[in-house]
Amino acid sequence: MDNFKNQPKDIKKHEAERYEFIKEQIRPQRKRYVINFVNKIFEFMLLALVFGGVAGVVFWSVNNGLNSSASMPEQDLSTIQPEYQTAIPESTSIVCATPLENINKKDMAVIEEQNRASKKLSAIGDQFASSLVNVIDKNSKEAWYQSGSSNYDKAVSGMFFKKSNLYYYIIAASDTLEQESCAVEFDDGETVDAKFLSSNSSIGVSMLSIAKKDISIERRKKIVIPDFGSTISVTSGSNVIIAGAPNGVMYSVMTGNIIKSDISMPIPDNVISLFATDIFYTEGANGIVLNTRGKVIGFITDSYKSATGRSNIGFIGISSIIDIINGMSKGKTTPYLGIEGYDVDESTAQAHNIEKGVYLAVIYPNSPAYSGGMRVADVIKQINEKEVSSLTALHNILKEYNAGDAVIVTFSRKTGKGNNIKKCRIVLE
């Protein structure tokens, strides 16, 4: 201000005029800014009013619709079947008109019924303990229940098969027993020396005998000779009970269902029926399979896992091996021919242009069949003029003979010109 006052008069006048000019220029601009600001406020209020009105109309419509539906009569939701309902997985939670407590009661009733059925099956297996023994090695220093868990796999279940005036005969669910060191142990720990009679690696069982004189009268009263059932009509879904050592521990019981039935498996000079169950396989498992009536229908096997499954228990059906077991108890074995094959019926023969009989898929080296001149792909038609229509028929014919007997085998061999009928002389072993 001091500098402004000290300036000459004309300069002061010029500055004053310039100041008035600037004020005149700024005043209109300030006025226009105020007007624009007021206009924007007015536009905002107008838009707010419009949107508020629209929102009010929508809210009134929705509220009026809800009130109308609330006044409608109630419907049974269980009768409504939306189109998309069939695509909903069973595990998806959906609203149901049935009260929750009723659903729980139904579920619990089903569970309780399943538990009762499972207990009944287990009770049948427990009762079978009177027919069981544990086959042990006499050279072992400790019994199975005294040793560590690593020895539990050594438990071998045996089952009383039949009795005579002097002996009890026992089927052991193993074919690896030592002939000179067998004994059987009862459920209370009492042991009795046993005599090894024979074994059959194809079906995985051995036959033993124990003298009656070595067993007390009280013990004999407790022994039960079980009944045998049939596996001819056993189908998938049937309940089964496994007693013995199905999990490697003696006198244990497991229950389950058959998931695949009547699997045909060729064995040397015969065929057996296999069954697969849904019971989980444990290493060292062995035992006897029962039906729901407590009758024996098979023996556990792990020799045919390719057919019965590697993670579940399979068993051999009793109907296909009962004659083998009967022969073992008499000390008689079926003479050995040395082949594996498949049945050829009429339709199969026509489809492949071969003869009916038994098609040879395997001939064991140095077997009587191989030494006699038979080869893979031959079809056996007769043995000593007796018709061979199947592997079962072949086995039944062979068991009429003894090792060392000579038989004439008639077979067909396919050549480029057709099927040639041949004969050979074979000495059974």
LINGI-V232240 format. One record per pair of residues at least 4 apart in sequence whose C-alpha atoms are under 8 Angstrom apart, sorted by sequence separation. I is the first residue (numbers start at 0). J is the second residue. D is the distance in whole Angstrom. If there is no record, write none. Layout:
[[I;J;D] [I;J;D]]
//
This chain:
[[0;4;6] [1;5;6] [2;6;7] [6;10;6] [7;11;6] [8;12;6] [9;13;6] [10;14;6] [11;15;6] [12;16;6] [13;17;6] [14;18;6] [15;19;6] [16;20;6] [17;21;6] [18;22;6] [19;23;6] [20;24;6] [21;25;6] [22;26;6] [23;27;7] [24;28;7] [25;29;6] [26;30;6] [27;31;6] [28;32;6] [29;33;6] [30;34;6] [31;35;6] [32;36;6] [33;37;6] [34;38;6] [35;39;6] [36;40;6] [37;41;6] [38;42;6] [39;43;6] [40;44;6] [41;45;6] [42;46;6] [43;47;6] [44;48;6] [45;49;6] [46;50;6] [47;51;6] [48;52;6] [49;53;6] [50;54;6] [51;55;6] [52;56;6] [53;57;6] [54;58;6] [55;59;6] [56;60;6] [57;61;6] [58;62;6] [59;63;6] [60;64;6] [61;65;6] [62;66;6] [63;67;6] [64;68;6] [65;69;6] [66;70;6] [67;71;7] [75;79;7] [80;84;7] [83;87;7] [87;91;7] [97;101;7] [98;102;7] [99;103;6] [100;104;6] [101;105;6] [102;106;6] [103;107;6] [104;108;6] [105;109;6] [106;110;6] [107;111;6] [108;112;6] [109;113;6] [110;114;6] [111;115;6] [112;116;6] [113;117;6] [114;118;6] [115;119;6] [116;120;6] [117;121;6] [118;122;6] [119;123;6] [120;124;7] [121;125;6] [122;126;6] [123;127;6] [124;128;7] [127;131;7] [128;132;8] [135;139;8] [141;145;6] [142;146;6] [146;150;6] [147;151;7] [148;152;8] [150;154;8] [162;166;6] [163;167;6] [177;181;7] [184;188;6] [185;189;5] [199;203;6] [200;204;7] [209;213;8] [210;214;7] [214;218;6] [215;219;6] [216;220;6] [217;221;7] [218;222;7] [229;233;8] [233;237;7] [241;245;6] [244;248;5] [265;269;6] [266;270;5] [280;284;7] [289;293;5] [290;294;6] [303;307;6] [304;308;5] [305;309;7] [307;311;7] [308;312;7] [315;319;8] [316;320;7] [317;321;6] [320;324;6] [321;325;6] [322;326;6] [323;327;6] [324;328;6] [325;329;7] [326;330;6] [327;331;6] [343;347;6] [344;348;6] [345;349;6] [346;350;6] [347;351;6] [348;352;6] [349;353;7] [362;366;7] [365;369;6] [366;370;6] [367;371;6] [368;372;7] [369;373;5] [373;377;7] [381;385;5] [382;386;7] [388;392;6] [389;393;6] [390;394;6] [391;395;6] [392;396;6] [393;397;6] [394;398;6] [395;399;7] [396;400;8] [400;404;7] [413;417;6] [414;418;6] [6;11;6] [97;102;7] [141;146;6] [146;151;8] [162;167;4] [176;181;7] [184;189;6] [185;190;6] [198;203;8] [199;204;6] [214;219;7] [243;248;8] [244;249;4] [246;251;7] [265;270;4] [266;271;7] [289;294;5] [290;295;7] [304;309;5] [307;312;7] [308;313;7] [315;320;8] [326;331;5] [327;332;6] [343;348;6] [348;353;5] [363;368;8] [364;369;6] [365;370;6] [368;373;6] [369;374;7] [381;386;5] [382;387;7] [387;392;6] [388;393;8] [413;418;4] [414;419;7] [161;167;6] [162;168;6] [184;190;4] [198;204;6] [199;205;6] [243;249;6] [244;250;6] [245;251;7] [264;270;6] [265;271;6] [289;295;5] [290;296;7] [307;313;5] [326;332;6] [348;354;6] [362;368;7] [363;369;7] [368;374;8] [380;386;6] [381;387;5] [387;393;6] [412;418;5] [413;419;6] [4;11;8] [135;142;8] [143;150;6] [144;151;8] [160;167;8] [161;168;5] [183;190;6] [184;191;7] [198;205;4] [243;250;5] [244;251;6] [245;252;7] [263;270;7] [264;271;5] [288;295;6] [289;296;5] [326;333;8] [348;355;6] [362;369;6] [380;387;5] [411;418;6] [412;419;5] [3;11;7] [143;151;6] [159;167;7] [160;168;5] [161;169;7] [182;190;7] [183;191;5] [197;205;6] [198;206;6] [242;250;7] [243;251;6] [244;252;7] [245;253;7] [263;271;6] [264;272;6] [287;295;7] [288;296;6] [289;297;7] [379;387;7] [380;388;7] [411;419;6] [412;420;6] [159;168;6] [160;169;5] [182;191;6] [183;192;6] [196;205;8] [197;206;5] [242;251;6] [243;252;7] [263;272;5] [264;273;7] [287;296;8] [288;297;5] [304;313;7] [323;332;8] [411;420;5] [412;421;7] [143;153;7] [159;169;4] [160;170;6] [182;192;4] [183;193;6] [195;205;8] [196;206;5] [197;207;7] [242;252;5] [262;272;5] [263;273;6] [287;297;6] [288;298;6] [303;313;8] [323;333;8] [345;355;6] [410;420;6] [411;421;6] [143;154;7] [158;169;5] [159;170;6] [181;192;6] [182;193;5] [195;206;6] [196;207;5] [241;252;6] [242;253;7] [261;272;5] [262;273;5] [287;298;5] [288;299;7] [301;312;8] [343;354;8] [344;355;6] [362;373;8] [385;396;8] [409;420;7] [410;421;5] [157;169;6] [158;170;5] [181;193;5] [182;194;8] [195;207;5] [196;208;7] [240;252;7] [241;253;5] [261;273;6] [262;274;6] [286;298;6] [287;299;6] [300;312;8] [301;313;7] [343;355;5] [344;356;7] [362;374;7] [409;421;6] [410;422;6] [157;170;5] [158;171;6] [181;194;7] [194;207;5] [195;208;7] [240;253;6] [241;254;6] [260;273;7] [261;274;6] [285;298;8] [286;299;6] [299;312;7] [300;313;6] [301;314;8] [343;356;5] [362;375;6] [409;422;4] [157;171;4] [181;195;7] [193;207;6] [194;208;5] [240;254;5] [260;274;5] [285;299;5] [299;313;6] [300;314;5] [342;356;6] [343;357;6] [361;375;6] [382;396;8] [408;422;6] [409;423;7] [156;171;6] [157;172;6] [179;194;8] [193;208;6] [194;209;6] [239;254;6] [240;255;7] [259;274;6] [260;275;7] [284;299;8] [285;300;7] [299;314;4] [300;315;7] [342;357;5] [343;358;6] [359;374;7] [360;375;6] [407;422;7] [408;423;5] [155;171;7] [156;172;6] [178;194;7] [179;195;7] [193;209;5] [238;254;7] [239;255;6] [258;274;8] [259;275;5] [298;314;5] [299;315;6] [341;357;6] [342;358;6] [359;375;5] [360;376;6] [407;423;6] [408;424;6] [155;172;6] [178;195;5] [192;209;7] [193;210;8] [238;255;6] [239;256;6] [257;274;7] [258;275;6] [259;276;7] [297;314;6] [298;315;5] [340;357;6] [341;358;5] [359;376;5] [407;424;5] [408;425;7] [77;95;7] [155;173;7] [177;195;8] [178;196;8] [191;209;7] [238;256;5] [239;257;7] [257;275;6] [258;276;5] [297;315;5] [298;316;7] [340;358;5] [341;359;7] [358;376;6] [359;377;6] [406;424;6] [407;425;6] [76;95;8] [77;96;6] [135;154;7] [237;256;5] [238;257;7] [257;276;4] [258;277;6] [297;316;5] [298;317;7] [340;359;4] [341;360;7] [358;377;6] [359;378;6] [405;424;7] [406;425;5] [76;96;6] [134;154;7] [135;155;7] [236;256;6] [237;257;5] [256;276;6] [257;277;6] [296;316;6] [297;317;5] [339;359;6] [340;360;5] [358;378;4] [359;379;8] [405;425;5] [406;426;6] [75;96;8] [133;154;7] [134;155;5] [235;256;8] [236;257;5] [255;276;7] [256;277;6] [296;317;5] [338;359;7] [339;360;6] [340;361;6] [357;378;5] [358;379;7] [405;426;4] [406;427;8] [133;155;6] [134;156;6] [191;213;7] [235;257;5] [236;258;6] [255;277;6] [256;278;7] [295;317;7] [296;318;7] [338;360;8] [339;361;5] [356;378;6] [357;379;5] [404;426;6] [405;427;6] [133;156;5] [134;157;6] [175;198;8] [191;214;7] [234;257;7] [235;258;5] [255;278;6] [338;361;6] [339;362;7] [355;378;7] [356;379;6] [357;380;7] [383;406;6] [384;407;8] [403;426;6] [404;427;6] [132;156;6] [133;157;6] [174;198;5] [235;259;5] [254;278;7] [338;362;5] [354;378;7] [356;380;5] [382;406;7] [383;407;5] [384;408;8] [402;426;8] [403;427;5] [404;428;8] [131;156;7] [132;157;5] [174;199;6] [234;259;8] [235;260;5] [253;278;8] [337;362;6] [338;363;6] [353;378;8] [355;380;7] [382;407;6] [383;408;6] [384;409;8] [402;427;5] [403;428;6] [131;157;6] [132;158;6] [174;200;6] [234;260;5] [288;314;7] [337;363;5] [354;380;8] [382;408;5] [383;409;8] [401;427;7] [402;428;4] [131;158;5] [132;159;8] [233;260;7] [234;261;8] [381;408;6] [382;409;6] [401;428;8] [130;158;6] [131;159;7] [233;261;8] [380;408;8] [381;409;5] [130;159;6] [174;203;5] [176;205;8] [280;309;8] [337;366;5] [379;408;7] [380;409;6] [381;410;7] [173;203;5] [174;204;5] [175;205;8] [231;261;8] [280;310;5] [336;366;7] [337;367;6] [338;368;7] [357;387;7] [379;409;6] [380;410;5] [172;203;7] [173;204;5] [174;205;5] [276;307;8] [279;310;6] [280;311;4] [336;367;5] [337;368;6] [356;387;6] [357;388;7] [379;410;4] [380;411;7] [172;204;5] [173;205;6] [275;307;5] [279;311;4] [280;312;5] [335;367;7] [336;368;6] [337;369;8] [356;388;5] [357;389;6] [378;410;5] [379;411;6] [171;204;6] [172;205;7] [273;306;8] [274;307;7] [275;308;7] [278;311;5] [279;312;6] [355;388;7] [356;389;6] [357;390;6] [377;410;6] [378;411;5] [170;204;7] [171;205;5] [246;280;7] [247;281;7] [273;307;7] [277;311;6] [278;312;6] [377;411;6] [378;412;7] [170;205;6] [171;206;6] [245;280;8] [246;281;5] [247;282;7] [276;311;6] [277;312;7] [377;412;5] [170;206;5] [171;207;7] [245;281;7] [246;282;8] [247;283;5] [275;311;7] [276;312;6] [376;412;7] [377;413;7] [134;171;7] [169;206;6] [170;207;6] [246;283;7] [247;284;5] [275;312;6] [276;313;6] [376;413;8] [168;206;7] [169;207;5] [246;284;5] [247;285;7] [275;313;4] [168;207;6] [169;208;6] [245;284;5] [246;285;8] [274;313;6] [275;314;7] [168;208;4] [169;209;8] [244;284;6] [245;285;5] [273;313;7] [274;314;5] [136;177;8] [167;208;6] [168;209;7] [244;285;5] [245;286;6] [273;314;6] [274;315;6] [138;180;6] [166;208;6] [167;209;5] [243;285;7] [244;286;5] [273;315;5] [274;316;7] [137;180;5] [166;209;6] [167;210;6] [243;286;4] [272;315;6] [273;316;6] [136;180;6] [137;181;6] [166;210;5] [167;211;7] [242;286;6] [243;287;6] [262;306;7] [271;315;7] [272;316;5] [344;388;8] [136;181;5] [137;182;6] [165;210;6] [166;211;5] [241;286;6] [242;287;5] [271;316;7] [343;388;8] [135;181;6] [136;182;6] [165;211;6] [241;287;6] [242;288;7] [342;388;7] [343;389;7] [134;181;7] [135;182;5] [165;212;8] [241;288;5] [242;289;8] [272;319;6] [342;389;5] [134;182;6] [135;183;6] [240;288;6] [241;289;6] [259;307;8] [271;319;5] [341;389;8] [342;390;6] [134;183;5] [135;184;7] [239;288;7] [240;289;5] [270;319;7] [271;320;7] [341;390;7] [133;183;6] [134;184;6] [239;289;6] [240;290;6] [340;390;7] [373;423;8] [132;183;6] [133;184;5] [239;290;5] [240;291;7] [372;423;7] [132;184;6] [133;185;6] [238;290;7] [239;291;6] [371;423;6] [132;185;5] [133;186;8] [238;291;7] [371;424;6] [131;185;8] [132;186;7] [245;299;8] [371;425;5] [261;316;8] [370;425;8] [371;426;8] [354;411;7] [368;425;7] [128;186;8] [367;425;6] [367;426;6] [353;413;7] [367;427;6] [333;394;8] [367;428;7] [228;290;8] [335;397;8] [161;224;6] [334;397;6] [159;223;7] [160;224;6] [186;250;8] [333;397;6] [334;398;6] [354;418;8] [159;224;6] [160;225;7] [201;266;6] [333;398;5] [353;418;7] [159;225;7] [201;267;7] [228;294;5] [230;296;6] [332;398;8] [334;400;7] [226;293;8] [227;294;5] [228;295;6] [229;296;6] [268;335;7] [333;400;8] [334;401;6] [335;402;7] [226;294;5] [227;295;5] [228;296;5] [267;335;8] [268;336;6] [333;401;7] [334;402;5] [225;294;7] [226;295;6] [227;296;6] [267;336;8] [268;337;6] [333;402;8] [225;295;7] [267;337;6] [268;338;5] [269;339;7] [267;338;5] [268;339;6] [267;339;5] [268;340;8] [266;339;6] [265;339;6] [265;340;6] [265;341;7] [157;243;7] [230;316;6] [156;243;5] [229;316;8] [230;317;7] [231;318;7] [155;243;8] [156;244;6] [229;317;7] [230;318;6] [155;244;7] [228;317;8] [229;318;6] [154;244;7] [227;317;8] [336;427;6] [129;221;6] [130;222;6] [335;427;6] [336;428;7] [129;222;6] [130;223;5] [154;247;6] [156;249;7] [334;427;6] [335;428;5] [129;223;6] [130;224;6] [153;247;7] [154;248;6] [155;249;7] [334;428;5] [130;225;7] [152;247;5] [154;249;6] [151;247;6] [152;248;7] [151;248;6] [203;300;7] [127;225;8] [151;249;8] [202;300;8] [203;302;8] [131;243;7] [173;285;8] [172;285;6] [202;315;7] [128;242;8] [172;286;6] [127;242;7] [128;243;8] [172;287;8] [124;240;6] [133;249;7] [123;240;8] [124;241;7] [125;242;8] [124;242;6] [202;320;8] [206;324;8] [121;240;7] [131;250;8] [120;240;7] [270;390;6] [206;327;6] [207;328;8] [269;390;5] [270;391;6] [128;250;7] [206;328;6] [268;390;7] [269;391;6] [269;393;7] [125;250;8] [268;393;7] [269;394;5] [125;251;8] [172;298;7] [268;394;6] [125;252;7] [172;299;7] [124;252;6] [124;253;8] [154;283;8] [156;285;7] [157;286;8] [158;287;8] [198;327;8] [152;282;7] [153;283;7] [155;285;7] [156;286;6] [197;327;6] [121;252;6] [152;283;5] [155;286;8] [156;287;8] [196;327;7] [121;253;7] [152;284;7] [196;328;7] [121;254;7] [197;330;7] [120;254;7] [196;330;7] [117;254;7] [168;328;7] [124;289;8] [127;293;8] [123;291;8] [123;292;8] [124;293;7] [123;293;6] [120;291;7]]
//
